[in-house]
């Protein structure tokens, strides 16, 4: 087999030609022993001690090496859960550097470096975004039931009848009476 640079550049220019050349029998032969990963000049000489490690370019950018996974700042599920539960359930101010973050370079969850003010600001923005102030009648739904409107009525002896409401579905009448707020109301109203 001619492995000259010219031959490699001109004759082995497709994947199928490369696969034909690099079959297991040829790679295991002594002729191409230098093509084995561990026999290259810029790779680890053997796989011993490389279990569960990954290959990376060395610090000098001159060769490949086996490396351990980077040790995360927060390295267990229990530690992460403790940080999150502590911060979510805490009353008062947050503890600086306890909110987790993702390190974009490593993908590892770490303790954040947020200040109390930054966290409080983010929480405030989250809880106030989209909030509304109600200036008129309020109504809503609880499950499948509609909650009737809360009306802004001034109630006194002459207007007590104006808050009498009728439910068209049941035919019942409802009246909201505030007891003790109107001392001049001498006779109770029976509906």
RADACOR-V203088 format. One record per residue. RES is the residue in one letter. PHI is phi in whole degrees, 0 to 359 (none if undefined). PSI is psi in degrees with one decimal (999 if undefined). OMEGA is omega in whole degrees, 0 to 359 (* if undefined). Layout:
<<RES	PHI	PSI	OMEGA> <RES	PHI	PSI	OMEGA>>
This chain:
<<X	none	128.6	178> <X	271	110.4	181> <X	255	25.6	178> <X	295	156.9	181> <X	302	-39.8	179> <X	299	-45.7	182> <X	297	-44.2	181> <X	297	-38.7	182> <X	286	-34.1	187> <X	260	-35.3	186> <X	263	-30.2	181> <X	255	77.4	184> <X	244	8.0	176> <X	228	158.6	180> <X	296	-39.3	181> <X	296	-37.8	177> <X	292	-38.4	179> <X	295	-43.1	179> <X	296	-35.0	178> <X	296	-42.1	181> <X	291	-43.9	186> <X	264	61.3	173> <X	275	164.1	182> <X	302	-41.3	182> <X	298	-40.7	181> <X	289	-43.8	182> <X	295	-35.9	179> <X	284	-10.5	180> <X	285	159.8	180> <X	293	-27.0	183> <X	300	-38.7	184> <X	247	26.8	182> <X	302	-30.9	181> <X	292	-14.2	179> <X	277	-9.2	177> <X	289	142.8	182> <X	306	-47.8	185> <X	284	-10.3	179> <X	261	-1.4	178> <X	286	155.1	183> <X	290	-24.6	186> <X	246	28.5	178> <X	228	164.2	176> <X	302	144.4	185> <X	288	-24.7	177> <X	205	177.4	184> <X	265	-2.1	183> <X	297	135.1	182> <X	79	3.6	183> <X	261	6.4	182> <X	301	130.0	178> <X	61	20.9	176> <X	258	167.6	177> <X	242	161.9	181> <X	265	134.7	177> <X	218	165.0	175> <X	284	135.7	182> <X	292	170.2	184> <X	299	-33.8	179> <X	279	-2.1	180> <X	58	38.4	181> <X	243	-10.5	183> <X	196	172.6	175> <X	263	154.2	179> <X	210	158.6	173> <X	277	140.1	182> <X	221	151.0	175> <X	282	155.2	173> <X	294	142.1	179> <X	300	137.0	181> <X	281	116.6	182> <X	288	154.1	177> <X	297	-45.8	176> <X	250	107.3	193> <X	251	2.4	178> <X	226	153.8	177> <X	302	-37.5	182> <X	297	-41.6	179> <X	294	-42.9	180> <X	298	-45.9	181> <X	298	-42.2	181> <X	298	-41.4	179> <X	295	-48.2	183> <X	295	-45.9	181> <X	297	-43.5	180> <X	300	-45.0	184> <X	284	-35.5	182> <X	286	-34.8	184> <X	267	-4.1	185> <X	288	142.1	171> <X	258	155.6	182> <X	85	-146.2	185> <X	275	157.4	177> <X	277	156.5	176> <X	273	127.8	180> <X	299	146.6	176> <X	65	23.1	178> <X	250	-19.9	179> <X	285	132.0	185> <X	286	157.7	175> <X	215	162.9	176> <X	259	129.0	174> <X	281	112.2	184> <X	297	-28.7	181> <X	287	-37.0	184> <X	250	-19.0	184> <X	77	12.7	184> <X	264	141.1	176> <X	283	129.5	181> <X	229	167.5	170> <X	290	136.1	180> <X	284	172.5	177> <X	242	24.9	181> <X	293	144.3	173> <X	273	162.3	178> <X	305	-41.5	183> <X	295	-40.4	180> <X	294	-42.3	180> <X	293	-45.8	180> <X	299	-39.5	179> <X	296	-43.8	180> <X	295	-41.8	179> <X	295	-42.8	179> <X	299	-45.6	179> <X	298	-40.6	181> <X	296	-43.2	185> <X	277	-16.6	180> <X	259	-13.2	181> <X	291	130.0	178> <X	80	2.6	180> <X	285	151.9	183> <X	232	152.5	174> <X	255	129.2	181> <X	265	122.4	178> <X	248	-7.9	181> <X	241	-155.0	179> <X	295	145.6	180> <X	244	134.4	173> <X	216	164.5	180> <X	194	-175.7	181> <X	234	134.3	175> <X	241	108.4	186> <X	61	-125.2	179> <X	265	0.7	184> <X	259	138.5	177> <X	269	130.4	176> <X	271	127.8	183> <X	294	164.4	184> <X	289	146.5	171> <X	266	116.5	186> <X	261	148.6	176> <X	267	81.9	181> <X	250	139.0	170> <X	272	120.1	185> <X	254	125.9	172> <X	215	-171.9	183> <X	300	-32.0	184> <X	272	-20.0	183> <X	252	3.6	183> <X	302	-34.1	180> <X	288	-18.7	183> <X	283	-12.5	179> <X	260	10.0	175> <X	289	123.6	183> <X	241	145.9	181> <X	248	136.0	176> <X	263	110.4	184> <X	295	-24.0	181> <X	285	-43.1	183> <X	260	-18.4	183> <X	80	1.8	180> <X	278	156.0	176> <X	249	143.4	180> <X	233	137.9	176> <X	226	129.4	178> <X	264	122.4	180> <X	238	129.9	177> <X	264	110.2	184> <X	277	135.5	175> <X	90	-5.2	181> <X	269	-18.3	185> <X	236	84.3	183> <X	297	-21.8	181> <X	279	-6.8	179> <X	279	101.0	188> <X	271	-30.6	180> <X	247	128.7	178> <X	295	151.1	179> <X	259	125.6	179> <X	256	132.3	181> <X	244	999	*>>
